[in-house]
């Protein structure tokens, strides 16, 4: 079993649950942090001291506070540590269950496991740790289809966010204004229209409502 594990999670109750699971697995050295920057520094120090962490368990979302962070999210942390320490195993433990997000984390960053928080989340985390120790990838039941060839659609995070706002009932004008406020590019109305037309053609949707229904069925939003 893993000997040295780092947990990056900013919720105390979740941290306690994760620690309990790791203790039951007889992992002798478990460290916890509530900031991604601290997690990165701990990982870097462990390699410099020749006592590297073998596994990182991290959430994706972290609350913003007074501390300025170089790595404000779990995804940013994963991208950094996987580029510098590719042998470090990573499990994401998150409420996020969007299949395209999971697919990106696996294919682009090379995470070994993804566990959805919930009623059976801690049991899933325990199973994930055991599977990954045995060099097997683990995906929760909720996101097990994330690597299906049916999702190999060539869409990106911009397309996903665009469709999410469309599903919330926002008009193209409203989405354009929102993207401008959030400094998301492209944000012009013409660009929004072009992207939605591309997506409608790509998914064979008759209209915006049909498009939303299709992407929801696929688990993309």
Phi, psi and omega in degrees: 000161178302146181256334186218119187229142175245134178246125176249106185202131185262002178257121185300318183293323177292318178304317181296317179297317179296318180298321179298317179296316180295324178294319179295334179274005177060037174277116190288332185233109181235125177243149182229147177213154181255003181229139180293323178299316178297322179298315180298316181296321178295318179296314179300314180297322181296325178286321179295327180272004179062033175222060190293149170294145178261337184214136172245126173249119185222147170281172175261323185256133178230136181293140179278134174223204187289342183279128175282129187243136172285330181234086187283351183222162176297325179297318178296320178297314181299315180302318182291308185289327179290331178285329182263329183227071186299340180278349178289122178283144182228130171243127172269131178237102193213159174281343181296127179232026180281123187298320182294325178295316179297317180301317179297316181296324179284309186284321184272324185251343175080031177294153182265338183209152177219120181238130179273130176292148180159199185302320181251021185298315182292323175296319178296322179296318177299315179296322181295315181299316179295316181298315183290326175299328179268019176063035175242136177287149180227129174232135177302157180305323183296334185235019185297339181268011184299332182261010179297143179298340179294340180264005179279073192251357178069028177258159183238183183296328177298314180298319180296313180296321178300314181289329177297317179292325177296320180294334179280357177095008179286144176280170178296323177298317181293321178295318178300315179296319180296316180297323178296319179294325183268004181058038176266130183241141000282153183232357182291154180300320180296322179292320178298316180298317180296318180295318180292322176297319179299317182291322178297317178294316183299320182264000180066034182271142181281329181202184183296320180296318179295320179299313180299318181298318181295311184290332174291320178297327179279351181078020181280333176225000000 
